[in-house]
Amino acid sequence: MKKTLAGLIAGFAAGIIDLIPMIIQDLTWDANLAAFSMWLAVGFFTAHISFRIHPVLKGILIAFICLLPSAFIIGWSMPESLIGISAMTLILGAMTGLLVKWLTREKSA
């Protein structure tokens, strides 16, 4: 499978999983769309950036880099929510890295 498609599929899957608790919490749609679009970007970047590290670590690293600007905004008004967001980013980042590797059959370092 092509890298771009694999990354978007992985990002879409992570975005949907991330949206479920956000919709249950009745968060605003701008927050939902921001989170979903972040995961699409994470999937795309995970598929195209070449780090010589394990795919799980690659996905986690890229996910936290993409989260960083939003984390400052979220943390300013609701710092306690960063714990759950970080946990979800860790889990979904790892999943994204593995899914991109599996879909592209990319060789790990």
Buried (B, 14 or more C-beta within 10 A) or exposed (E): EEBEEBBBBBBBBBBEBBBEEBEEEEBEEEBBEBBBEBBBBBBBBBBEEEEEEBBBBBBBBBBBEBBEEBBEEBEEEEEEBBEEBBEBBBBBBBBBBBBBBEBBEBEEE
